[in-house]
Amino acid sequence: MCYVTAIINGSRIVNGKRFSSSKKASKYISSILNTYGCQITEEYESANGHELVADYNNRIFVQSANN
């Protein structure tokens, strides 16, 4: 189970959208990046999950839940 939160142009466009697999979440993230013309430049791993950063105003957070 994965949860995706996306902040694009400083606005939260997706908040905790749930996916049954990381593959489905990855496909969704790709569609967001294509739609808004963003490209990931940095990735961070933290206790709260994975953060994908295009720039200051464009970030995507992926959190995995083990159920």
C-alpha positions in Angstrom: 0.0 0.0 0.0 1.4 3.4 -1.0 0.1 6.9 -0.3 1.0 9.9 -2.6 0.9 13.6 -1.8 1.8 16.0 -4.5 2.6 19.7 -4.2 2.8 21.4 -7.6 3.4 25.1 -8.1 3.0 25.5 -4.3 -0.5 24.0 -4.2 -1.4 20.6 -2.9 -3.1 18.8 -5.9 -3.1 15.3 -4.3 -3.4 14.6 -0.6 -2.8 11.0 0.5 -4.1 9.2 -2.6 -3.9 5.5 -1.9 -2.5 2.9 -4.3 -2.4 -0.9 -3.9 1.2 -1.2 -5.2 4.2 1.0 -5.7 4.1 0.2 -9.4 0.6 1.9 -9.7 1.8 4.8 -7.6 4.9 5.3 -9.8 2.7 5.3 -12.9 0.5 8.0 -11.4 3.5 10.1 -10.4 4.8 9.9 -13.9 1.4 11.2 -15.2 1.6 14.1 -12.8 5.1 15.0 -13.9 4.0 14.8 -17.6 0.9 16.9 -17.0 2.8 19.7 -15.2 6.0 19.5 -17.1 8.2 18.7 -14.1 11.3 16.7 -13.8 12.6 15.2 -10.6 16.1 16.6 -9.7 16.6 15.2 -6.2 15.3 12.3 -4.1 15.3 12.0 -0.3 14.5 9.1 2.0 13.2 9.9 5.5 11.3 8.3 8.4 8.1 9.6 6.8 8.7 8.1 3.4 10.3 9.1 0.1 10.4 12.7 -1.2 10.8 13.5 -4.9 11.8 17.1 -5.6 11.7 19.0 -8.9 12.2 22.4 -7.3 11.1 24.3 -4.2 7.4 24.5 -5.3 7.1 21.1 -6.9 7.4 18.1 -4.6 5.9 14.6 -4.4 5.8 12.6 -1.2 5.4 8.8 -1.2 4.7 6.9 2.0 4.5 3.1 2.2 2.2 1.3 4.6 2.8 -2.3 5.4 -0.5 -3.9 6.0 
